[in-house]
């Protein structure tokens, strides 16, 4: 996967009409300097309507993603993150691959102190698949709230 990132404040996407990238490889994740680089704090992005395609059947898969990270020097520009996540809509990959590709791309672009992702995938074939990953131990004295996504219970 090609890694594209902007390292300055000249943002290409914010404030402009931008088409959804055709693939995650084409998506540009932009970053801006962290205005509180000397502080330890948590940033959370929640994407409750994430979609991708099954690489075998081409049918849509749906997930609720929760991304937590502790920035260092950079924070992600949120519109570029939305476009990046949206680029998976026509991308065929298994749940594990999508979840880890998102996390790895964010780590590549941001070099955060810590990052974790929870991919809560809705059932396919009657079985939900949840995928979790983090870069290591979180920083000491960091308040990390629960991701807030209930375990799948079906109709019950």
N, C-alpha and C positions, 0 to 999 in steps of 0.2 A: 504494500500500500504506500503510495507517495505521501510524504508528510509535508504539507504546506502550512506555513505560519507567517503571520506578519509580526515583526518585532518592533515596529514604531507605532506612533499614535495615528498615523494617516490610515484611517479605517476605510476599507473599500465597500463595506456592506451597510453599515449603520446610516440611517437617514436616506437611503436610496431604495428604489424598487429593485429587488434581486430575485431572479428565478431560482427555484429550488434546484440545487445541484443534482445532476443525473446519477451520481454515485458518491459514496463516502470518500473515495479516492480524489474526486474532483472538488469536494467541499473544502473551503478555506476556513480554518479556525483562527479567529483573530484574538489578540490579547492586548491588554493595556497594563501600564504599570500599576502595581498595587499601591494605593494611597496610604496604606497602613502596614507597610512591609515589615516593620519592627514588632508587630503584634501577632499573637497567636489567636486566630479566630477561625470559625468554621463557616464555609459557604455551602449551601445546599441548593441543588437544582432537582426538581421533580418533574418528570415527564409521564403523566398518567395515560397518554394515548400514543405511545410509541408503536410503530409498525415496521415490519420487514416482511420478506417473503421466504417461504420454505424453499430451500435450494433444490428439493426433489420434485415437489408437486406444484410449486409456484403459487400456492395459496397463501393468503395473508396470515401473519402471526402478530399477536398483540401483546404488549408488555407495559408494565408500570415500572419506570426506571427511577431510582433515587441515587443521585450522585452527590457525595460529600467530599469536600477537599479543604485543606488548609494551605492557603497561598503562601508563596515566598515573595518573589519579585513581581510575578505576573498574576492577573486575574483574567478569566475568559470573558470576552465580550458576548453578552447573552444572545443577541440576534444571530451571530455566527454559530453559536452552539445550537440554536433552534434549527437553522438551515442544515447544519451537519447532521443532527438527529433526523430531520426530515428526509435527508438523502438516502436513508436506509429503506424508505418506502418501496422502492423498486429494486432493492438489493436482496439477492438470495444468499442466505447464510443461516446456519443453525443458531439456536439461542445463545449457546456458549460463545460462539465466534462473535456475534454481534455485541454482546455485553463486554467481552474482553477487548474487542477492537475499539470500542468507545473509550474505555478506561485507558488503554495504552496510548491512544491518540492524544487524550488530555494530558497524560503524564509527559509525553514527548513535547508538547507545545508549552505547557506551563511549568514543568519541573517543580511541582508542589512539594511542600513538606510532607504531606500525607494525602492520600486519596483512597476512597472506597466507593464501590458501586454495588447496588442491589438491583438485579434484574428479575422482576416478579412476572413471569410469563404466564399468560392464560392457557388453559388446557388445550392440548392438541392430542387427539386420540384418547381423551378422557383423563390425561395426566398433566397437571401443571409442572413446569420446570422452572425452578428458581436458581439464579446464578449469582454468586457473591465473590468479590475479589477486593483486596486492598493491598497497598504498597508495603505495608509493614505495620509496626506498632504506632498508634496515634501519639502525638506529642503529649507530654505530661500536663496535667491540669487543664485539659481541654474538655469542655462540656460537649458531649456528643449525644444528641437526642436519638431516641429510637426512630427507625426509618418510617414507622407509622403505617406500614402496609400489612394488613391482616393476612394470615395464612388463608389459602383458598379453601372455601368450605362448600362450594357448589350452591345449590339452592337452599340449603338448610340453614 
